[in-house]
Amino acid sequence: MMITANATNFRKDLYGTLEQVAKYNDIATVNTKDGAVVILNAADYHAMMETIYLSGIPDVNRDMEAAKTAPETDFVDESQVHW
């Protein structure tokens, strides 16, 4: 669910909005006279930053694109992977 509020309404329900973002992965947009601010939970933020980072590495990006069309025989079952 997307939460949208102006700064005044956000301030009135600050704790409730932050709780919705933290617990339920909601995204909050707060509109101010100087622009908008987006609030998302830390796990989503870190996942997004990791995706951006990995997408910027040419070999990783190329390998992910190739994996999209790779035949099933190119993959192993996760139970066969030893960490």
N, CA, C and O atoms as CSV, one atom per row, in Angstrom:
chain,resi,resn,atom,element,x,y,z
A,1,MET,N,N,0.840,-1.175,0.000
A,1,MET,CA,C,0.000,0.000,0.000
A,1,MET,C,C,0.890,1.246,0.000
A,1,MET,O,O,1.923,1.285,0.669
A,2,MET,N,N,0.487,2.226,-0.735
A,2,MET,CA,C,1.236,3.475,-0.809
A,2,MET,C,C,0.542,4.508,0.080
A,2,MET,O,O,-0.659,4.749,-0.040
A,3,ILE,N,N,1.321,5.105,0.964
A,3,ILE,CA,C,0.805,6.151,1.842
A,3,ILE,C,C,1.259,7.491,1.276
A,3,ILE,O,O,2.441,7.685,0.992
A,4,THR,N,N,0.324,8.400,1.115
A,4,THR,CA,C,0.653,9.737,0.635
A,4,THR,C,C,0.054,10.757,1.600
A,4,THR,O,O,-1.123,10.677,1.953
A,5,ALA,N,N,0.872,11.710,2.019
A,5,ALA,CA,C,0.392,12.725,2.962
A,5,ALA,C,C,1.177,14.008,2.767
A,5,ALA,O,O,2.286,14.003,2.232
A,6,ASN,N,N,0.590,15.094,3.204
A,6,ASN,CA,C,1.368,16.324,3.250
A,6,ASN,C,C,2.118,16.349,4.580
A,6,ASN,O,O,1.854,15.528,5.458
A,7,ALA,N,N,3.030,17.267,4.726
A,7,ALA,CA,C,3.887,17.295,5.914
A,7,ALA,C,C,3.080,17.442,7.199
A,7,ALA,O,O,3.421,16.828,8.210
A,8,THR,N,N,2.025,18.236,7.179
A,8,THR,CA,C,1.214,18.444,8.376
A,8,THR,C,C,0.541,17.154,8.819
A,8,THR,O,O,0.577,16.808,10.000
A,9,ASN,N,N,-0.074,16.440,7.880
A,9,ASN,CA,C,-0.743,15.184,8.232
A,9,ASN,C,C,0.259,14.102,8.608
A,9,ASN,O,O,-0.013,13.280,9.484
A,10,PHE,N,N,1.408,14.096,7.956
A,10,PHE,CA,C,2.455,13.149,8.311
A,10,PHE,C,C,2.902,13.372,9.749
A,10,PHE,O,O,3.062,12.419,10.511
A,11,ARG,N,N,3.098,14.609,10.108
A,11,ARG,CA,C,3.530,14.947,11.465
A,11,ARG,C,C,2.497,14.484,12.498
A,11,ARG,O,O,2.857,14.023,13.581
A,12,LYS,N,N,1.214,14.611,12.154
A,12,LYS,CA,C,0.144,14.210,13.086
A,12,LYS,C,C,0.172,12.715,13.370
A,12,LYS,O,O,-0.139,12.292,14.484
A,13,ASP,N,N,0.540,11.912,12.376
A,13,ASP,CA,C,0.543,10.464,12.548
A,13,ASP,C,C,1.926,9.888,12.245
A,13,ASP,O,O,2.046,8.849,11.596
A,14,LEU,N,N,2.955,10.564,12.716
A,14,LEU,CA,C,4.330,10.153,12.450
A,14,LEU,C,C,4.568,8.705,12.856
A,14,LEU,O,O,5.027,7.906,12.039
A,15,TYR,N,N,4.267,8.352,14.098
A,15,TYR,CA,C,4.534,7.004,14.574
A,15,TYR,C,C,3.744,5.967,13.785
A,15,TYR,O,O,4.292,4.930,13.410
A,16,GLY,N,N,2.477,6.229,13.530
A,16,GLY,CA,C,1.645,5.286,12.786
A,16,GLY,C,C,2.158,5.051,11.378
A,16,GLY,O,O,2.166,3.916,10.901
A,17,THR,N,N,2.584,6.106,10.713
A,17,THR,CA,C,3.107,5.970,9.356
A,17,THR,C,C,4.414,5.191,9.352
A,17,THR,O,O,4.609,4.305,8.520
A,18,LEU,N,N,5.310,5.520,10.278
A,18,LEU,CA,C,6.582,4.802,10.354
A,18,LEU,C,C,6.367,3.330,10.682
A,18,LEU,O,O,7.078,2.469,10.163
A,19,GLU,N,N,5.403,3.037,11.529
A,19,GLU,CA,C,5.086,1.649,11.861
A,19,GLU,C,C,4.574,0.896,10.631
A,19,GLU,O,O,4.953,-0.255,10.413
A,20,GLN,N,N,3.715,1.532,9.824
A,20,GLN,CA,C,3.214,0.913,8.596
A,20,GLN,C,C,4.354,0.609,7.630
A,20,GLN,O,O,4.381,-0.448,7.001
A,21,VAL,N,N,5.281,1.532,7.520
A,21,VAL,CA,C,6.430,1.345,6.622
A,21,VAL,C,C,7.320,0.210,7.135
A,21,VAL,O,O,7.747,-0.646,6.359
A,22,ALA,N,N,7.596,0.203,8.424
A,22,ALA,CA,C,8.497,-0.800,8.995
A,22,ALA,C,C,7.888,-2.196,9.007
A,22,ALA,O,O,8.553,-3.163,8.635
A,23,LYS,N,N,6.639,-2.312,9.427
A,23,LYS,CA,C,6.024,-3.629,9.601
A,23,LYS,C,C,5.490,-4.234,8.313
A,23,LYS,O,O,5.589,-5.443,8.107
A,24,TYR,N,N,4.927,-3.405,7.447
A,24,TYR,CA,C,4.186,-3.925,6.303
A,24,TYR,C,C,4.802,-3.567,4.952
A,24,TYR,O,O,4.169,-3.749,3.911
A,25,ASN,N,N,6.037,-3.057,4.967
A,25,ASN,CA,C,6.742,-2.689,3.737
A,25,ASN,C,C,5.983,-1.672,2.890
A,25,ASN,O,O,6.170,-1.607,1.675
A,26,ASP,N,N,5.139,-0.890,3.524
A,26,ASP,CA,C,4.471,0.186,2.794
A,26,ASP,C,C,5.493,1.259,2.445
A,26,ASP,O,O,6.547,1.356,3.073
A,27,ILE,N,N,5.175,2.045,1.456
A,27,ILE,CA,C,6.014,3.178,1.067
A,27,ILE,C,C,5.224,4.441,1.348
A,27,ILE,O,O,4.054,4.542,0.979
A,28,ALA,N,N,5.852,5.391,1.992
A,28,ALA,CA,C,5.186,6.652,2.305
A,28,ALA,C,C,5.805,7.772,1.485
A,28,ALA,O,O,7.026,7.890,1.390
A,29,THR,N,N,4.949,8.586,0.900
A,29,THR,CA,C,5.392,9.784,0.196
A,29,THR,C,C,4.860,10.988,0.961
A,29,THR,O,O,3.656,11.113,1.183
A,30,VAL,N,N,5.757,11.860,1.356
A,30,VAL,CA,C,5.380,13.070,2.084
A,30,VAL,C,C,5.646,14.244,1.174
A,30,VAL,O,O,6.779,14.481,0.754
A,31,ASN,N,N,4.592,14.975,0.874
A,31,ASN,CA,C,4.710,16.138,-0.007
A,31,ASN,C,C,4.907,17.390,0.828
A,31,ASN,O,O,4.159,17.652,1.770
A,32,THR,N,N,5.925,18.160,0.468
A,32,THR,CA,C,6.181,19.432,1.142
A,32,THR,C,C,6.151,20.542,0.096
A,32,THR,O,O,6.045,20.275,-1.101
A,33,LYS,N,N,6.243,21.763,0.549
A,33,LYS,CA,C,6.240,22.883,-0.398
A,33,LYS,C,C,7.505,22.896,-1.257
A,33,LYS,O,O,7.525,23.500,-2.329
A,34,ASP,N,N,8.558,22.228,-0.785
A,34,ASP,CA,C,9.822,22.201,-1.514
A,34,ASP,C,C,10.043,20.920,-2.318
A,34,ASP,O,O,11.080,20.770,-2.965
A,35,GLY,N,N,9.083,19.997,-2.285
A,35,GLY,CA,C,9.224,18.746,-3.015
A,35,GLY,C,C,8.694,17.569,-2.213
A,35,GLY,O,O,8.122,17.748,-1.137
A,36,ALA,N,N,8.880,16.401,-2.724
A,36,ALA,CA,C,8.376,15.195,-2.071
A,36,ALA,C,C,9.524,14.377,-1.503
A,36,ALA,O,O,10.650,14.426,-2.000
A,37,VAL,N,N,9.217,13.622,-0.448
A,37,VAL,CA,C,10.167,12.740,0.205
A,37,VAL,C,C,9.542,11.353,0.241
A,37,VAL,O,O,8.355,11.213,0.537
A,38,VAL,N,N,10.335,10.327,-0.059
A,38,VAL,CA,C,9.855,8.949,-0.025
A,38,VAL,C,C,10.485,8.255,1.172
A,38,VAL,O,O,11.685,8.377,1.415
A,39,ILE,N,N,9.659,7.524,1.916
A,39,ILE,CA,C,10.135,6.779,3.079
A,39,ILE,C,C,9.856,5.299,2.827
A,39,ILE,O,O,8.718,4.915,2.557
A,40,LEU,N,N,10.892,4.476,2.915
A,40,LEU,CA,C,10.710,3.041,2.774
A,40,LEU,C,C,11.502,2.341,3.863
A,40,LEU,O,O,12.411,2.926,4.453
A,41,ASN,N,N,11.151,1.068,4.132
A,41,ASN,CA,C,11.837,0.388,5.235
A,41,ASN,C,C,13.271,0.053,4.835
A,41,ASN,O,O,13.617,0.010,3.654
A,42,ALA,N,N,14.081,-0.179,5.843
A,42,ALA,CA,C,15.520,-0.359,5.627
A,42,ALA,C,C,15.822,-1.585,4.779
A,42,ALA,O,O,16.718,-1.538,3.936
A,43,ALA,N,N,15.095,-2.685,4.980
A,43,ALA,CA,C,15.360,-3.901,4.200
A,43,ALA,C,C,15.126,-3.644,2.714
A,43,ALA,O,O,15.927,-4.068,1.880
A,44,ASP,N,N,14.036,-2.954,2.375
A,44,ASP,CA,C,13.763,-2.629,0.974
A,44,ASP,C,C,14.834,-1.705,0.411
A,44,ASP,O,O,15.267,-1.872,-0.729
A,45,TYR,N,N,15.259,-0.734,1.206
A,45,TYR,CA,C,16.295,0.194,0.762
A,45,TYR,C,C,17.594,-0.553,0.457
A,45,TYR,O,O,18.205,-0.343,-0.591
A,46,HIS,N,N,18.011,-1.424,1.376
A,46,HIS,CA,C,19.262,-2.162,1.181
A,46,HIS,C,C,19.168,-3.097,-0.026
A,46,HIS,O,O,20.132,-3.234,-0.779
A,47,ALA,N,N,18.021,-3.737,-0.213
A,47,ALA,CA,C,17.840,-4.607,-1.380
A,47,ALA,C,C,17.918,-3.801,-2.673
A,47,ALA,O,O,18.521,-4.247,-3.649
A,48,MET,N,N,17.320,-2.637,-2.681
A,48,MET,CA,C,17.363,-1.781,-3.861
A,48,MET,C,C,18.795,-1.324,-4.155
A,48,MET,O,O,19.225,-1.325,-5.309
A,49,MET,N,N,19.520,-0.938,-3.124
A,49,MET,CA,C,20.899,-0.500,-3.314
A,49,MET,C,C,21.782,-1.650,-3.810
A,49,MET,O,O,22.661,-1.436,-4.645
A,50,GLU,N,N,21.557,-2.855,-3.308
A,50,GLU,CA,C,22.323,-4.015,-3.762
A,50,GLU,C,C,22.032,-4.307,-5.232
A,50,GLU,O,O,22.942,-4.625,-5.998
A,51,THR,N,N,20.763,-4.198,-5.622
A,51,THR,CA,C,20.381,-4.420,-7.013
A,51,THR,C,C,21.051,-3.398,-7.925
A,51,THR,O,O,21.559,-3.751,-8.990
A,52,ILE,N,N,21.051,-2.150,-7.514
A,52,ILE,CA,C,21.700,-1.096,-8.302
A,52,ILE,C,C,23.200,-1.366,-8.411
A,52,ILE,O,O,23.789,-1.223,-9.482
A,53,TYR,N,N,23.803,-1.756,-7.303
A,53,TYR,CA,C,25.237,-2.053,-7.306
A,53,TYR,C,C,25.551,-3.204,-8.261
A,53,TYR,O,O,26.442,-3.094,-9.102
A,54,LEU,N,N,24.813,-4.309,-8.126
A,54,LEU,CA,C,25.069,-5.475,-8.972
A,54,LEU,C,C,24.796,-5.179,-10.444
A,54,LEU,O,O,25.492,-5.693,-11.321
A,55,SER,N,N,23.803,-4.368,-10.713
A,55,SER,CA,C,23.490,-4.022,-12.101
A,55,SER,C,C,24.591,-3.196,-12.747
A,55,SER,O,O,24.694,-3.141,-13.973
A,56,GLY,N,N,25.406,-2.560,-11.934
A,56,GLY,CA,C,26.486,-1.739,-12.456
A,56,GLY,C,C,27.750,-2.506,-12.757
A,56,GLY,O,O,28.689,-1.945,-13.323
A,57,ILE,N,N,27.802,-3.773,-12.395
A,57,ILE,CA,C,28.981,-4.598,-12.670
A,57,ILE,C,C,28.740,-5.315,-13.997
A,57,ILE,O,O,27.865,-6.177,-14.076
A,58,PRO,N,N,29.494,-4.979,-15.034
A,58,PRO,CA,C,29.212,-5.512,-16.371
A,58,PRO,C,C,29.097,-7.031,-16.440
A,58,PRO,O,O,28.156,-7.537,-17.052
A,59,ASP,N,N,30.013,-7.769,-15.839
A,59,ASP,CA,C,29.961,-9.229,-15.927
A,59,ASP,C,C,28.748,-9.799,-15.207
A,59,ASP,O,O,28.130,-10.745,-15.697
A,60,VAL,N,N,28.402,-9.251,-14.074
A,60,VAL,CA,C,27.241,-9.737,-13.323
A,60,VAL,C,C,25.970,-9.458,-14.105
A,60,VAL,O,O,25.102,-10.323,-14.226
A,61,ASN,N,N,25.865,-8.263,-14.629
A,61,ASN,CA,C,24.684,-7.893,-15.403
A,61,ASN,C,C,24.545,-8.786,-16.631
A,61,ASN,O,O,23.444,-9.237,-16.946
A,62,ARG,N,N,25.636,-9.041,-17.315
A,62,ARG,CA,C,25.618,-9.912,-18.489
A,62,ARG,C,C,25.196,-11.325,-18.113
A,62,ARG,O,O,24.384,-11.939,-18.806
A,63,ASP,N,N,25.747,-11.844,-17.012
A,63,ASP,CA,C,25.421,-13.199,-16.566
A,63,ASP,C,C,23.952,-13.320,-16.157
A,63,ASP,O,O,23.322,-14.343,-16.426
A,64,MET,N,N,23.407,-12.307,-15.522
A,64,MET,CA,C,21.992,-12.349,-15.134
A,64,MET,C,C,21.098,-12.342,-16.371
A,64,MET,O,O,20.088,-13.044,-16.410
A,65,GLU,N,N,21.461,-11.563,-17.369
A,65,GLU,CA,C,20.680,-11.545,-18.610
A,65,GLU,C,C,20.744,-12.905,-19.309
A,65,GLU,O,O,19.734,-13.390,-19.819
A,66,ALA,N,N,21.922,-13.514,-19.333
A,66,ALA,CA,C,22.073,-14.826,-19.971
A,66,ALA,C,C,21.285,-15.892,-19.215
A,66,ALA,O,O,20.743,-16.810,-19.830
A,67,ALA,N,N,21.216,-15.782,-17.905
A,67,ALA,CA,C,20.500,-16.775,-17.093
A,67,ALA,C,C,19.001,-16.763,-17.363
A,67,ALA,O,O,18.328,-17.775,-17.166
A,68,LYS,N,N,18.479,-15.639,-17.806
A,68,LYS,CA,C,17.038,-15.545,-18.091
A,68,LYS,C,C,16.610,-16.511,-19.186
A,68,LYS,O,O,15.487,-17.017,-19.168
A,69,THR,N,N,17.495,-16.767,-20.132
A,69,THR,CA,C,17.138,-17.615,-21.272
A,69,THR,C,C,17.893,-18.949,-21.269
A,69,THR,O,O,17.801,-19.714,-22.228
A,70,ALA,N,N,18.633,-19.226,-20.199
A,70,ALA,CA,C,19.417,-20.461,-20.127
A,70,ALA,C,C,18.489,-21.662,-19.965
A,70,ALA,O,O,17.443,-21.565,-19.323
A,71,PRO,N,N,18.876,-22.789,-20.549
A,71,PRO,CA,C,18.057,-23.999,-20.396
A,71,PRO,C,C,18.121,-24.517,-18.957
A,71,PRO,O,O,19.073,-24.249,-18.225
A,72,GLU,N,N,17.105,-25.251,-18.578
A,72,GLU,CA,C,17.002,-25.794,-17.219
A,72,GLU,C,C,18.231,-26.629,-16.847
A,72,GLU,O,O,18.614,-26.682,-15.678
A,73,THR,N,N,18.842,-27.272,-17.825
A,73,THR,CA,C,20.003,-28.141,-17.563
A,73,THR,C,C,21.244,-27.359,-17.125
A,73,THR,O,O,22.199,-27.951,-16.622
A,74,ASP,N,N,21.238,-26.044,-17.311
A,74,ASP,CA,C,22.375,-25.224,-16.870
A,74,ASP,C,C,22.374,-24.978,-15.364
A,74,ASP,O,O,23.341,-24.442,-14.823
A,75,PHE,N,N,21.307,-25.362,-14.692
A,75,PHE,CA,C,21.158,-25.058,-13.274
A,75,PHE,C,C,21.226,-26.329,-12.442
A,75,PHE,O,O,20.913,-27.417,-12.926
A,76,VAL,N,N,21.636,-26.185,-11.193
A,76,VAL,CA,C,21.646,-27.312,-10.253
A,76,VAL,C,C,20.653,-27.024,-9.145
A,76,VAL,O,O,20.340,-25.869,-8.855
A,77,ASP,N,N,20.168,-28.075,-8.538
A,77,ASP,CA,C,19.264,-27.931,-7.411
A,77,ASP,C,C,20.007,-27.309,-6.241
A,77,ASP,O,O,21.186,-27.590,-6.021
A,78,GLU,N,N,19.328,-26.484,-5.509
A,78,GLU,CA,C,19.978,-25.777,-4.405
A,78,GLU,C,C,20.517,-26.752,-3.361
A,78,GLU,O,O,21.486,-26.431,-2.673
A,79,SER,N,N,19.919,-27.928,-3.225
A,79,SER,CA,C,20.413,-28.921,-2.253
A,79,SER,C,C,21.796,-29.462,-2.646
A,79,SER,O,O,22.498,-30.038,-1.815
A,80,GLN,N,N,22.182,-29.276,-3.907
A,80,GLN,CA,C,23.491,-29.759,-4.364
A,80,GLN,C,C,24.598,-28.728,-4.189
A,80,GLN,O,O,25.763,-29.018,-4.460
A,81,VAL,N,N,24.252,-27.553,-3.749
A,81,VAL,CA,C,25.239,-26.495,-3.551
A,81,VAL,C,C,25.762,-26.577,-2.123
A,81,VAL,O,O,24.985,-26.562,-1.168
A,82,HIS,N,N,27.063,-26.663,-1.985
A,82,HIS,CA,C,27.695,-26.737,-0.666
A,82,HIS,C,C,28.391,-25.404,-0.390
A,82,HIS,O,O,29.276,-24.988,-1.137
A,83,TRP,N,N,27.989,-24.761,0.661
A,83,TRP,CA,C,28.531,-23.438,0.976
A,83,TRP,C,C,29.721,-23.568,1.867
A,83,TRP,O,O,30.321,-22.562,2.246
